[in-house]
Amino acid sequence: MYNSQEIAMRIKLLTKQQGKSMGELLKNCKLGKNTVSYINNGGDILTLNFAKIADYLDCSVDYLLGRTDNPDSHKK
């Protein structure tokens, strides 16, 4: 089982580290303004939307899910 609060925290952390805003992330990924809050509260997110977030933040989906602590694990 995945920790939805951990997922939301990782999204927020990477967004901040990259000097981006949550608004920019949501706009570029074409997601609703409450998406991250929805995830934080245990809501499910479509796989496609999750992939959009990972692509925008240039990190692995595994990192966002907490399956690795290396956000660059998708890079070779």
DATA-V318477 format. One record per run of one state. SS is the DSSP state (H for helix, E for strand, L for the rest). FROM is the first residue (numbers start at 1). TO is the last residue. Records with the same first field share a line. If there is no record, write none. Layout:
SS->FROM-TO + FROM-TO
//
This chain:
L->1-3 + 18-21 + 29-34 + 41-46 + 57-60 + 66-76
H->4-17 + 22-28 + 35-40 + 47-56 + 61-65
//
